[in-house]
């Protein structure tokens, strides 16, 4: 089941039918048993095939007043990449990978998040910029995982590579994150065999393409969630990017007008063009 946020309201796509749901987005998604609530709600809502066009033309990022957080070094390949970029201490990231406590960091408020089809930014003061495709959890205010979406954690690796303390500047800037195209709702947790794929095109030609299954992740989703909620409250719920295993080669950096396309089984496609802050 897919839940889309649009200019006309929340739209459900389920069993080849579409429904428009009333109410506030934050109130709709920030609840326990979201999947069961939606199933019950659409029983009383009329089907509307015109909503397919609404999804196509009015789609918004599936975020209201939530914060976006992210987890780092959750895959072995991510550990290697961070060690490659670091000019200070490669062992720093090795320690993070092996530690009991995961790396969690604040990524963005909703203002800095874009949706499918919108522009993501690279920093002008960075010489090495990459996208990071990530399965992203939606967690309600009680700390329960209620849905999934695709996340793109745009990263300035040259800045973080200078010093790990520069992580906030490498990760947080205008249009630094993309989420979408929907919230994917399931009765059971998403399958560990789920595949993430990313393709980057430049002037119509593929510059990078790869895929991986999320079962390569070292950390469990419940583990990341429990650490995030230990000392933080999220009255509207929050999004948590769970890390990446798809890392372009060290000689690759994003350029303006590149197109980043991320696919995750069951969820769909998140595609964004690269720009810069004016």
N, C-alpha and C positions, 0 to 999 in steps of 0.2 A: 504494500500500500504506500502511495506517495502523497505527501501533503505539501502543496505549493503555496507560497505567499505571493499574492498579486495585488495590483492596485485596486481591484474590485473586491478583494477579500481572500480568505483561505479557500483553496480549491483542493478537493480530494480526487485522486485517480485510483480507482479500485475495481478489479475485475472488468476492465474495459468500459467502465462507466465513470462519469464525472459529477461531482456534487459541490455546490457552493455552501460554505458553512458560515453561519452568522457569528458575530462576536469579535472581541479583541484578540489579536494574535498571541500576545503574551499570556493572557488568561487561558487561551485555548491549549497551548502546548505545555504550560508549566503546571502539570498535574500528575498524579500517579495513574498508572494503567492507561496511558494515552491511547495505545492501540485499541483497547477494548472500548474506551469512550468514543472514539471515532466510529468504530463499527456500529455501536448502538445509535449514535447520532444520525448517521446517514440512512438508517432505516426509515426515518421520518422525513427525509429530504428528497425532493424530486431529482431525477437524473436530468442532466442538461448537456447535450453534445456540443453546444456553443462554447462551453468552457474550455474546450481544446484550444480555440483561438485566443481566449483570454490568457492561457498559459503561455502561448507563443508570443504574444504581443505586450503583455502587462507583467511579466515575471519580475519579482524582486528577490533579493537575497533573503533566505529564510531566517532572518534575525530581527528581533524587535529591540528590547532594552537589555539584551544579554551581553555579557563580556565574552571575549574569546581568549582562551588560554591555550598553551601548547606544551607538548612534552618533547624533549630532545634526547638523542642517543638511545632510542628504544630498539633500533635495529643495528646489527653488527656493521653493515655497510655505512650507516650514518656515523658510527663511531670512527670508522676509517676515514671518512671524508672530513670530519671535523679535525682529526689529527693531521691530515694532509694540509689543511688550510692554516693551521695554527703556527704562528711565528714565535710563540712564547713557550708553550709547554704542551707537547702532544700527549704526555702522560696524564694531563688534566682530564681529558675526555675518556681515557682508558679507565680512570678511577670512577668517573660518573657511570660508565657502562656497567661496571662490576658492583657498584654500591647498592645497598638496600634501598636507599632513598632515591627516587627518580628525579631527573631534572624537569622542573615545571616552571614556566615563565608566563607572564602576562603578555598577550599578543596585541589585542586591539579592542577598542570600544566599537559599537556599531557604526559610528560615523566613518571609521576607516576601513569598513568592509564593503566589498562590491559583490554583485551577483553574476550569474551566468550571462555572458555576452557583453559585460562591461570591461572597463580598462583597469588593469593593475599597474602600479608604478614601480620603477627602479629608482634608486637614489642617484643623483648627479655626482655626489661626492664618493661614490664607490666604483671601483674598477672591476669588480667581480660579483655579478648578481645572478642568482639562480631561483627557480621555482622549487617548492617542496610539496609534492602531492601527498595528501594525508587523509586517511579515513578520520572523520571528525564525529565525535559523540555529542549528542544533545543530552544534557543531564538536568533534571528538574531540581527545584529548590531543596528537596529532601535527599539529594545525592543519588537518585536512581536514573540509570541510563534509559531514556525513552525513545531515542531515535538516532539516526545516522545521516550524515551528509558528506559531501566532498569538500575538502579544504585545500587551499593553496597558500602555504606559508612562505610568502616572498621574503628572500633573505639576501643580505649584503655580506657575502663571505669575506671580502677583503677587509671590511671594518671589524668583523668579529675575529678574524684571523690575527689582527694586530694585537688584540688583548681580549680575553674572555669577558672582562668587565665592560666592554663596549657592546655586549649583547643587546641591550635595549635599543641602541641606535641602529644596530644591524637588522633588527626585527620590526620595529615600530615606526611607521611614518604614514603619510596619507596614501590610501589605497594599497596598504601593505598586505591585505588578506582578501581572499575570495572564498565565498561559500555558496553551495548550490548543487544542482538546481532546485532541490527539494529536501524535505525531511523524509527519510525512508523509515517507515514504521513496520515492525515485525512483532509477532507474538513471542518469538524466541530470539536470543542473541544472534547477531549476524554470523554467518558461517566463517570458520577459520580458513576455509579454502577460497574465500573471496579474493578476487584479483583486482589490483590497482594497476592501471596503465597510463603512461604519459607520453605525449608526442609534442614536440616543439617544431613549428615550421617557420621558415624565414624566406620571404619573397616567394612563397608557394612551394618551397622544397623542404623536406624533412631534415632537420638538423640533429634531432635526438629522438629516440623512441625506445621504450623498454617497459617491462611489466614485472610484477611480483605479487605473491600471495601474502595476505596479512599474517599467515601462520609463521612467518619469519620473524615476527616481533618477539622480543624477549619478555616484555612486560605484559601483564594482563590488563584489560580495560578496567576491570574492577579495582585493581591495584592503583592505577593512575588516578582514578576517581577518588578513592579513599584518601590518598595523600592530599589531593587538591582541596577536599572538603574538611580537612582536619581543623583548620583555623580560619576558614573563610566562609562567609554566608553569601548566597546568591539568590536574592528575593525573586528574580525573574528566571532562575535557572542559568545555565551557562553552556558554552561550547568548548570542547577540549579537542584540539588537534593531537593525534596520537603518534606523530613522528613519521619519518620517511625512510624508504630504502632505495628510492630511485634518485640517483645522484649523477648529473651530467659530468663528463670528464673535466679535469682541472683546467684544460685550455679553452673551455666553453664559458661564455658569459652572455646573458640576455642583451638584446638590442631593442630599441624602440621599434614598434610594429611587429615584433615577433608574436606568434599566436601560440598560447599554451593550452593544450587540450588534455584533460584528465578524465578517465573513465573508471568507474568502480561498479562491479557486478551488482545488479539490483537497484542501484541508486540512479545511474544515468551518466550524463556528461556535463562537465564544467569547463567552459572555454572562455578565455580572456585574452585580449590584445594587450601588449605591453606599451606603456607610455611613461611620461615623466611629469612631475609636478611643475605647473607653469609658474 
